[in-house]
Amino acid sequence: MDFSIIDYAVPFLLVGTKVTLLIAVFGVGLGLPFGVLVGLGRGSKNNLLRRACDIYCAIFRGTPMLVQVFIIYYGLAQVSFIRHNPVIWWMIGSGLNAAILAVVLNTGAYTAEIFRTAFLSLPKGLIEAAEACGMSPWHVFTRIKFPLALRQALPSYSSEVAIIVKESSLASTITVLEITGYAKRLMSETFAIMEIFIITAAFYLAINIVTLTSLKILERRLSFNR
């Protein structure tokens, strides 16, 4: 490998890493609570709410994220109402904002399924006992349901976080210069395709190793505190 390529490429990819991490952090930070709410909605006794959540999950789990990114960034921009609505336009008018929105909506659907399964696995007797003791629904959720569901869901959700980091690369298709975006630019400038691909893969691998290791530590601590 030509080490001069590494010296030239790494500073650009480090700048792209900041954008990749920004997309991933917002994807997890917004996608997790949103997914939990949708997961609760899928288990709701309200038929309308349950069906709406089911349809949302079916759409975003059943279509490629690349298509979702294109629809949000290119497709919705063709709707005049959206172009003239400052709040919605702010969300999709910028490539970075559109990418974050696509990641949040996509991971929200998968997170909802992960937590729906986790909530269904909770022992009903424990929840009934908490309700019998006079705990409010909010306290039952925050002190019993969610902590127990998080322990159940964390192994699967760790994989989803790793997928979020990798799917952030699709932001490069709508002109966002994250790691893959800079890699494409570097390849067109240097023609060192193999070297740039290897360095780019190493960046994603390093991010996911740190992320998965941190989540594994969290999983062990939650298991230890049972």
Buried (B, 14 or more C-beta within 10 A) or exposed (E): EEEEBBEBBBEBBEEBBEBBBBBBEBBBEBBBEBBBBBBBBBBEEEEEBBEBBBEBBEEBEEEEBEEBBBBBBEBBBEEEEBBEEEEBBEBBBBBBBBBBBBBBBBBBBBBBBBBBBBBEEBEEEEBEEBBEEEBEEEBBBEEBBBEBBBBBBBEBBBEBBBBBBBBBBBBBBBEBBBBBBBBBBBBEEBEBEEBBEEBBEEBBEEBBEEBBEEBEEEBEEBEEEE
